Amino acid sequence: MTERSLQITYRKGRPLAAYLYLAHPTGERSARTEPSPDGLVVVDYAADGHPIGIEITAPEAVTLERLNGVLRELGQSPLLETEFRPLTAA
């Protein structure tokens, strides 16, 4: 089982992109993606339709409140400030 975790890609010390892995069976792959209207986040869904991850395409523009709104829409628990802090630390 893959647990929820945040992976951040940096370039020149600044966050370039990030991916929030949601809890899902190990090895499960994305079968469908759905971008938000503003294009700041993209949700990946498994073949059975449940969300498996959220790509954050513009980390500097996405707030904790914005990300938690997406998580709420997906029926996921909110991200804690301490979990989000690496995105704002650079």
PATI-991198 format. One record per residue (C-alpha): residue number from 1; residue in one letter; chain; x, y, z. Coordinates in pm, whole numbers, plus 50000, padded with zeros to 5 digits. Each point is the difference from the previous one (the first is absolute). Layout:
BEGIN
+-----+------+------+-------+-------+-------+
! pos ! code ! unit !  east ! north !    up !
+-----+------+------+-------+-------+-------+
! NUM !    a !    A !     X !     Y !     Z !
...
+-----+------+------+-------+-------+-------+
END
This chain:
BEGIN
+-----+------+------+-------+-------+-------+
! pos ! code ! unit !  east ! north !    up !
+-----+------+------+-------+-------+-------+
!   1 !    m !    A ! 50000 ! 50000 ! 50000 !
!   2 !    t !    A ! 50134 ! 50340 ! 49904 !
!   3 !    e !    A ! 49941 ! 50255 ! 50275 !
!   4 !    r !    A ! 49927 ! 50367 ! 49941 !
!   5 !    s !    A ! 50319 ! 50194 ! 49938 !
!   6 !    l !    A ! 50111 ! 50321 ! 49832 !
!   7 !    q !    A ! 50285 ! 49992 ! 49748 !
!   8 !    i !    A ! 50150 ! 50330 ! 49886 !
!   9 !    t !    A ! 50229 ! 50068 ! 49704 !
!  10 !    y !    A ! 50227 ! 50301 ! 50042 !
!  11 !    r !    A ! 50192 ! 50205 ! 49747 !
!  12 !    k !    A ! 50255 ! 50255 ! 50118 !
!  13 !    g !    A ! 49864 ! 49968 ! 50353 !
!  14 !    r !    A ! 49640 ! 50077 ! 49904 !
!  15 !    p !    A ! 49712 ! 49750 ! 49976 !
!  16 !    l !    A ! 49937 ! 49925 ! 49633 !
!  17 !    a !    A ! 49726 ! 49739 ! 50038 !
!  18 !    a !    A ! 49855 ! 49778 ! 50270 !
!  19 !    y !    A ! 49796 ! 49683 ! 50024 !
!  20 !    l !    A ! 49781 ! 49897 ! 50290 !
!  21 !    y !    A ! 49970 ! 49622 ! 50001 !
!  22 !    l !    A ! 49674 ! 49889 ! 50157 !
!  23 !    a !    A ! 49969 ! 49667 ! 50180 !
!  24 !    h !    A ! 49947 ! 49722 ! 49745 !
!  25 !    p !    A ! 50114 ! 49644 ! 49927 !
!  26 !    t !    A ! 50366 ! 49981 ! 49898 !
!  27 !    g !    A ! 50043 ! 49978 ! 49624 !
!  28 !    e !    A ! 49664 ! 50153 ! 49917 !
!  29 !    r !    A ! 50029 ! 50230 ! 49698 !
!  30 !    s !    A ! 49816 ! 50303 ! 49874 !
!  31 !    a !    A ! 49730 ! 49921 ! 49745 !
!  32 !    r !    A ! 49856 ! 50350 ! 49972 !
!  33 !    t !    A ! 50105 ! 50355 ! 50086 !
!  34 !    e !    A ! 49782 ! 50299 ! 50066 !
!  35 !    p !    A ! 50150 ! 50351 ! 50010 !
!  36 !    s !    A ! 49842 ! 50272 ! 50209 !
!  37 !    p !    A ! 49845 ! 50290 ! 49809 !
!  38 !    d !    A ! 50294 ! 50225 ! 50093 !
!  39 !    g !    A ! 50256 ! 49733 ! 49904 !
!  40 !    l !    A ! 50184 ! 50025 ! 50333 !
!  41 !    v !    A ! 49923 ! 49643 ! 50103 !
!  42 !    v !    A ! 49935 ! 49676 ! 49813 !
!  43 !    v !    A ! 49833 ! 49704 ! 50170 !
!  44 !    d !    A ! 50099 ! 49648 ! 49895 !
!  45 !    y !    A ! 49739 ! 49725 ! 50027 !
!  46 !    a !    A ! 50038 ! 49622 ! 50000 !
!  47 !    a !    A ! 49805 ! 49780 ! 49758 !
!  48 !    d !    A ! 49724 ! 49953 ! 50258 !
!  49 !    g !    A ! 49960 ! 50377 ! 50036 !
!  50 !    h !    A ! 50153 ! 50069 ! 50338 !
!  51 !    p !    A ! 50262 ! 50277 ! 50028 !
!  52 !    i !    A ! 50361 ! 49888 ! 50040 !
!  53 !    g !    A ! 50189 ! 50327 ! 49980 !
!  54 !    i !    A ! 50001 ! 50374 ! 49942 !
!  55 !    e !    A ! 50257 ! 50170 ! 49780 !
!  56 !    i !    A ! 50072 ! 50357 ! 50107 !
!  57 !    t !    A ! 50117 ! 50171 ! 49684 !
!  58 !    a !    A ! 50070 ! 50341 ! 50153 !
!  59 !    p !    A ! 50109 ! 49945 ! 50363 !
!  60 !    e !    A ! 50056 ! 50369 ! 50071 !
!  61 !    a !    A ! 49641 ! 50082 ! 49895 !
!  62 !    v !    A ! 49821 ! 49723 ! 50195 !
!  63 !    t !    A ! 49910 ! 50073 ! 50361 !
!  64 !    l !    A ! 49930 ! 49749 ! 50273 !
!  65 !    e !    A ! 49636 ! 50109 ! 49996 !
!  66 !    r !    A ! 49979 ! 49940 ! 49622 !
!  67 !    l !    A ! 50154 ! 49654 ! 50028 !
!  68 !    n !    A ! 49777 ! 49909 ! 50294 !
!  69 !    g !    A ! 49698 ! 50108 ! 49796 !
!  70 !    v !    A ! 50098 ! 49750 ! 49731 !
!  71 !    l !    A ! 50055 ! 49730 ! 50264 !
!  72 !    r !    A ! 49659 ! 50075 ! 50152 !
!  73 !    e !    A ! 49834 ! 49965 ! 49657 !
!  74 !    l !    A ! 50172 ! 49660 ! 49964 !
!  75 !    g !    A ! 49883 ! 49881 ! 50342 !
!  76 !    q !    A ! 50355 ! 50005 ! 50140 !
!  77 !    s !    A ! 50119 ! 50130 ! 50335 !
!  78 !    p !    A ! 50160 ! 50345 ! 49996 !
!  79 !    l !    A ! 50373 ! 50052 ! 49978 !
!  80 !    l !    A ! 50156 ! 50132 ! 50320 !
!  81 !    e !    A ! 50202 ! 50320 ! 49991 !
!  82 !    t !    A ! 50310 ! 49801 ! 50097 !
!  83 !    e !    A ! 49948 ! 49770 ! 49699 !
!  84 !    f !    A ! 49961 ! 50300 ! 49768 !
!  85 !    r !    A ! 50291 ! 50201 ! 50141 !
!  86 !    p !    A ! 50271 ! 49852 ! 49769 !
!  87 !    l !    A ! 49824 ! 50167 ! 49706 !
!  88 !    t !    A ! 50037 ! 50342 ! 50159 !
!  89 !    a !    A ! 50342 ! 49951 ! 50161 !
!  90 !    a !    A ! 50210 ! 50082 ! 49695 !
+-----+------+------+-------+-------+-------+
END
